[in-house]
Amino acid sequence: MDATKRIDDLIILSSRLAEVLEEENRALRGDRPREVAALPEAKTALSRAYETRVLGLKDQEDGLEDVAPALRERLSGLGKKMDGLLAENAK
């Protein structure tokens, strides 16, 4: 799989993981434990898929310079968004 495809996959996975975190954070704020309990499986599956893609990128570091800067920036922005959502989630 080429680096651009892996970055595309990471963007999709990051977006979906951010959605799950947002949903979980809303449920936590709203004291809705049943909704919270339904989400760990989705988070785990998305996290594992994300990790697999990242590890694949490490094997292809030479191809990263061929990835469009806009894609790299989008992924970076999603990473920052997830960092914020994870920090909120931890509270």
N, C-alpha and C positions, 0 to 999 in steps of 0.2 A: 504494500500500500504506500503511495507516495505521501510526502509531507503535507501537501495541500489537502488531500483527502483526510488525513489524520486531524489536521487543524479544523476542518469542517466538522468532523465527527465530534471533536472536543467542544466546539461551539454549540452544537446541538445538545450534547450531554450536559454542558454547563448551564445552558438555558433551562433545560428540564430540571436539573438539580436545584437551580435557583427557584423555580416555580414550586417545587416540593418544599424547600426551606421556607418560602414565603407562606405557603399553606400551613406548615407546621407552626411557624411563629404566630400566625393569626389564631390557630387553635390553642396554643399555649397562652397567649394573651387573654383569650376568651374562656379559659379554664374548661376546655372541652377534651378531656382525657381520651375518649373513644376515638376522636379524630386523630389525636397525636399517636395513639397506639397503632393506627393503621398505616403509618408512614415509614417506619424504619426499614421495611423490606424494600420499598422503592428507593430510599436513600442508599441502602447498601448495594443494590444492583447497579444504580447509576454511578456510585463511587468506584465500584470494581471496574466497570466499563471504562470510566475516565482514566483510572490508573493504568489499565491495559494500553490505552491509546498513548498516554504519556510515556510509558516505558518503550513503546514502539518508536516514538519520536526520538528518544535518546539513542536508539540504534541508527537513526537516520539524520543525525545532526547536520551532515553536509547538505541535505536538501532543504533545510529551513530557510536559507537565503533566497530560495526560489518562491517562497510563499509570499503572496501579496501583502504589503504592509498593512493594508486595511483589515485583512483577516487577522493578522497578529495583534493589531490594536483592539479589534473587537473581542478577541479572546482575552486579552489583558484586562479590558473593561469588565468582562464577565467575571474574571477572577477576583477583581476588586469588589464587585457586587456580592459575590459569594462570601468573601472574607467578612463583609459587613453583616450579611445574613447569619453567618456562623457565629459571629460575636454576639449578635442579638439572641440567637438560639441558645447559646451557652448560659445566658443570664437566666 
